Amino acid sequence: MFPSWDTHLFQLINEAHQPWLDGPMEIISGKLTWIPLYGLLIYVVYKQYKSAFWKALLFLVSTVIFADQFSSSLLKPLFKRLRPCHVESFQSWIHLPAGCGGQFGFCSSHAANSFAIAVGFYLLTKNKLAGTALILWASIISYSRIYLGAHYPLDVIVGALVGGIGAWGLFKAYERLIKKS
């Protein structure tokens, strides 16, 4: 069902690990690592939106909830694609510095959530520099998931699309609601 290039690219990335990079990749992939960044993004939205801050914040939170639930509650149980760390034939070579995650990995919630934040923040602020930096940030998080053995490349590509397209669709709805009020 999934293309063979996906497995080959996963193996190429995962086997190219470097011991000095394991720790930083675990930190990059950590969910709590980015709390200060989220606080900064919320502050920037507050400064830009002031009286409409709660509506803008609700939009951003909605994008993450959508991306997370679409990837975790819909796609993972629907496709039931084992994470690479659960594939028996990979056990002789797979590099898992952070251990093995849940059973299913398609699509990556880390990728979906981080791209939802990146695209959603850009659409709200129209700040090209911040948008570019956040897309790079989301891409690095997504790469870390492959490096750590948690996801195949296609898992993170689809996750990025879920987050980005979801944020765009919710932003269109947000714009319509704002114009009505």
C-alpha positions as CSV (number, residue, x, y, z in Angstrom):
1,M,0.0,0.0,0.0
2,F,2.8,2.4,0.8
3,P,5.6,3.1,-1.7
4,S,9.0,1.3,-1.4
5,W,10.9,4.6,-1.7
6,D,9.4,5.6,1.6
7,T,11.0,2.6,3.4
8,H,14.3,3.1,1.6
9,L,14.5,6.8,2.4
10,F,13.6,6.1,6.0
11,Q,16.5,3.6,6.3
12,L,18.9,6.0,4.6
13,I,18.0,8.8,7.1
14,N,17.8,6.6,10.2
15,E,21.0,4.7,9.5
16,A,22.9,8.0,8.9
17,H,22.6,8.9,12.6
18,Q,25.4,10.5,14.5
19,P,25.8,10.0,18.2
20,W,26.4,13.7,18.8
21,L,23.1,14.5,17.1
22,D,20.9,12.0,19.1
23,G,20.4,14.4,22.1
24,P,19.6,17.5,20.0
25,M,17.1,15.5,17.9
26,E,15.4,14.2,21.0
27,I,15.1,17.8,22.3
28,I,13.8,19.1,19.0
29,S,11.2,16.3,19.0
30,G,10.2,17.0,22.6
31,K,6.6,18.3,23.1
32,L,7.5,20.5,26.0
33,T,10.6,22.0,24.4
34,W,8.7,24.5,22.4
35,I,6.5,26.0,25.2
36,P,8.5,29.2,25.2
37,L,8.1,29.6,21.4
38,Y,4.3,29.1,21.8
39,G,4.3,31.8,24.5
40,L,6.1,34.2,22.1
41,L,3.7,33.4,19.3
42,I,0.7,34.0,21.5
43,Y,2.2,37.3,22.6
44,V,2.8,38.4,19.0
45,V,-0.8,37.6,18.1
46,Y,-2.0,39.5,21.2
47,K,0.1,42.6,20.2
48,Q,-1.3,42.4,16.6
49,Y,-4.9,41.6,17.4
50,K,-5.6,43.3,20.8
51,S,-9.4,43.4,21.0
52,A,-9.8,40.4,18.6
53,F,-7.1,38.4,20.4
54,W,-9.3,35.7,21.7
55,K,-10.8,35.0,18.3
56,A,-7.3,34.8,16.8
57,L,-6.1,32.6,19.6
58,L,-9.1,30.3,19.2
59,F,-8.3,30.0,15.5
60,L,-4.7,28.9,16.3
61,V,-5.8,26.5,19.0
62,S,-8.4,25.1,16.6
63,T,-5.8,24.4,13.9
64,V,-3.7,22.4,16.3
65,I,-6.8,20.5,17.6
66,F,-7.9,19.7,14.0
67,A,-4.4,18.6,12.9
68,D,-3.9,16.5,16.0
69,Q,-7.3,14.8,15.9
70,F,-7.3,14.3,12.1
71,S,-3.9,12.6,12.3
72,S,-4.2,10.7,15.5
73,S,-7.9,9.8,15.8
74,L,-8.7,9.4,12.1
75,L,-5.7,8.5,9.9
76,K,-3.7,6.4,12.4
77,P,-6.6,4.0,13.2
78,L,-7.8,4.0,9.6
79,F,-4.4,3.1,7.9
80,K,-2.9,1.1,10.8
81,R,0.6,1.5,9.4
82,L,3.1,0.3,12.0
83,R,5.7,2.8,13.1
84,P,9.2,1.7,11.8
85,C,10.2,0.8,15.3
86,H,7.5,-1.9,15.4
87,V,8.5,-3.5,12.1
88,E,10.2,-6.8,13.0
89,S,12.5,-6.9,10.0
90,F,14.0,-3.5,11.0
91,Q,15.0,-4.6,14.5
92,S,18.6,-5.5,13.5
93,W,19.5,-2.0,12.2
94,I,17.0,0.6,13.4
95,H,18.4,3.4,15.5
96,L,16.0,4.4,18.3
97,P,17.6,6.9,20.7
98,A,14.3,8.0,22.1
99,G,12.6,4.6,22.3
100,C,9.6,3.5,20.4
101,G,6.3,5.4,20.2
102,G,2.7,4.2,19.8
103,Q,1.9,1.3,17.5
104,F,0.7,3.3,14.4
105,G,2.5,6.2,12.7
106,F,0.6,7.3,9.6
107,C,0.5,10.3,9.7
108,S,2.8,12.1,12.0
109,S,1.0,14.2,14.6
110,H,4.2,16.1,15.3
111,A,4.4,17.2,11.7
112,A,0.7,18.0,11.5
113,N,0.7,20.0,14.7
114,S,3.8,22.0,13.9
115,F,2.8,22.8,10.4
116,A,-0.7,23.8,11.6
117,I,1.0,26.3,14.0
118,A,3.4,27.6,11.3
119,V,0.8,28.1,8.6
120,G,-1.8,29.3,10.9
121,F,0.5,31.9,12.5
122,Y,1.6,33.1,9.1
123,L,-2.0,33.4,7.8
124,L,-2.9,35.4,10.9
125,T,0.1,37.7,11.0
126,K,1.1,37.9,7.3
127,N,4.7,38.0,8.6
128,K,6.8,36.4,5.8
129,L,10.0,36.2,7.9
130,A,8.2,34.6,10.8
131,G,6.3,32.3,8.5
132,T,9.4,31.1,6.8
133,A,11.2,30.6,10.1
134,L,8.2,28.6,11.4
135,I,8.0,26.4,8.3
136,L,11.8,25.7,8.7
137,W,11.1,24.9,12.4
138,A,8.2,22.5,11.5
139,S,10.4,20.9,8.9
140,I,13.2,20.3,11.4
141,I,10.8,18.8,13.9
142,S,9.4,16.5,11.1
143,Y,12.9,15.4,10.1
144,S,13.7,14.6,13.7
145,R,10.8,12.2,13.8
146,I,12.4,10.2,10.9
147,Y,15.9,10.4,12.4
148,L,14.6,9.1,15.8
149,G,12.9,6.1,14.1
150,A,9.4,7.2,14.9
151,H,8.1,7.9,11.3
152,Y,8.6,7.2,7.7
153,P,9.2,10.2,5.4
154,L,5.7,9.8,3.9
155,D,4.2,10.0,7.5
156,V,5.7,13.4,8.0
157,I,4.9,14.7,4.5
158,V,1.3,13.8,4.9
159,G,1.3,15.2,8.4
160,A,2.7,18.5,7.0
161,L,-0.1,18.6,4.4
162,V,-2.8,17.8,7.0
163,G,-1.5,20.7,9.2
164,G,-0.9,23.2,6.5
165,I,-4.1,22.5,4.5
166,G,-6.1,22.2,7.7
167,A,-4.8,25.6,8.9
168,W,-5.6,27.2,5.5
169,G,-9.2,25.8,5.5
170,L,-9.8,26.9,9.0
171,F,-8.4,30.3,8.3
172,K,-10.9,30.7,5.4
173,A,-13.7,29.9,7.8
174,Y,-12.2,32.2,10.5
175,E,-12.1,35.1,7.9
176,R,-15.8,34.5,7.1
177,L,-16.8,34.5,10.7
178,I,-14.8,37.7,11.5
179,K,-16.4,39.5,8.5
180,K,-19.8,38.6,9.8
181,S,-19.1,39.9,13.3
